[in-house]
């Protein structure tokens, strides 16, 4: 059992080493997008499915609450949290629309929509990005594998170089935490 534990930890470290080698410029660009949007009174909106839905909620919570420092709340929203909206939209319009309809109703030009999809092919995240772009929002994909269909339409794709869903998810939350830290550092410097 200990060998399996060590192997899983090493696999996570190996993927994160690849993130360091290949994704630092994209992470910096994402930080600049988030910071610019927040400075301009805009918000960050997150969406994803399954574990990525939980990550969306987690990151929105870090911005609204606090990450490392006590500071004012930042405008962020996870489109994954309201079961009444999700079931209403899924029932009436189809599951592929559950995020796009929320973007349509809540997003404003200059907002940033972050879609989290380990495959890069989540149809509802793809639809959300299409709607967001039509409204003048910036789109940032937290993706895995080859980035899938979402990478082709995102303004910025952060593609974790792995095929393993758990390793991709671990890197997504690490990248999200880095971004939250950079936002706090930039917007709330002493």
N, C-alpha and C positions, 0 to 999 in steps of 0.2 A: 504494500500500500504506500509506503514512504517513497518508493521509486516513482510511482504514478504521480504523487503530489509534487515531487521534485521536477518531474518531466513537464507537468502542466505549468508550474511556475516558470520554468526555463522557456517554455513555448511562449508565454506571455511576455517575458523579457525580450526574447528574440524578435517578436513582432514590434514591440515598442522601440527596439534599436533600429528597426527598419523605418519606423515613423520618424525617428530622429534624423536618419539619413535622407529621407525623401520628402517629408511633409512640413518642415519648419517654415518655409516661405508661405505655404497655403494657410497655416495656422496664424501666422502674422497678418496676412491679408484679411482673414476672418475677424481677427481682433480689431483691426482698423475699421472694418465694416460695422461691427457691433458698436464700437465706441462712437463712430460718426453718427449712427442712427440715434443712439441714446443722447448724445450731445444736442441733437436737433429735435429732441422731444418725441422721437419715434419709439417704437417698441420692437422687442424680439419675440417672435412667435415660433413655437416648436411643435413638430408632429412626428409620429412614428408608430409602429405597431409592436405589440408584444413587449419584449424587453426594451425595445427602442421607445415605446410609449412611456415606460417607466423612466428611462433616461431623459425623455423630453420633460416630464414632470419634475424630475430631480433638478435639471439645469434651470428651468423656470423658477423653481423654488430658491435656488442659490442666488439668482438675480433679484428676486423680490425680497427675500429675507436678507441673508448676508452670506458671503463666502468665507472670507477671512477677517474682515473688519466690520465693526458696527458703522453703518452709514444709512442714508435714506434708501428707501425701496426704489428699485429700478423697474420700469414697465416691461414685464415679460408675461407670456401666456403660453400654457401648454394646451393644445387643441385636443388633447387625449383624455381630459378629465371629467367632462360632463356627460354622464351616461344617458341622460334624457336627450341631449342634443345628438349624441352619437347614434342612439337607437332610432330617434325620429328621422334623422337624415338617412341612415342606413335603410330603414323601412320604406320611406317615401321616395328616395332618390337613388338608392343603391350605395353599397359600402364604399365604392370607389370615390364617392363624392363627399365623404364625411369631413375631410379637411378642407377641400376646395370651397364648400359652402360656408364654412366658418371664416376662411380667408376672405371670401367675398363680402361677408357681413361685418368683419372686424378690422381688416387690414386697411391701411392708408399708405399712400405713396411715401416712400422713404423708410417704411418698416422693413425688417429683415425676417424672412421665413426660413427656419432651419428645419430641414427634413432629415430624419435619421432612418437609414435603411441598410441593413447589412448586405443585402443582395444588390441594392441599387435599382430594383425593379418593382418596388411597392407601388401599385397602381394609384392608391389614394394619395400617396406622397407626390407622385408624378403629377396628378391632377391639381394638387395644391400649388405646386410650383408653376404650372401653366397659368393658373388663376392669379397667383401673386405677381408674376411677371407682367400680366395684362394690366395690373393695377399700379405698376411702377414700384413694386417692392423688389428688394434684392433677395436672392435665394442662395443658401449655403447648404450643400449636401454633405452630411456625415455618412460616408458610404464604405463598402467593402468590396472584396473580390475585384472585378474590373470596373466597378462604378455603375454598371448597368445603364438602363435608359435614362435614369435621373442625371447621370454625369453629363449627358449630352445637352441637357437644357438648363442645368444649374449655372448661376453666375460664377459660383466657386464650388469646386468639388474637392473634398478632403477624403481621399480614397485610401483606407487602411489596407496595406499590402498583405492580405491573408484571405484564405478561403474558409477559415474556421470561425463560425459565428461567435463563439465565446471570446476568442482573441480579438475579433473586430469590436465587439461590444465593450470589452475592457479598454481598448484604445479610444473608443468614442467617448467614454466617460472621462478618461484622462485628458483628452483634448478639450472637452467641455470645461473641465476644472481649470485647465491652463487658461482658457479664454475668460472664464469668470475672474480669475486672478488678475489677468491683464486689464480687464475692464475696471476693476476696483482700483488697481494701481494708477491707471491713467486718469480716471474721473475723480478720485478722492485722494490725490497726493496731499501730504501734509504741507 
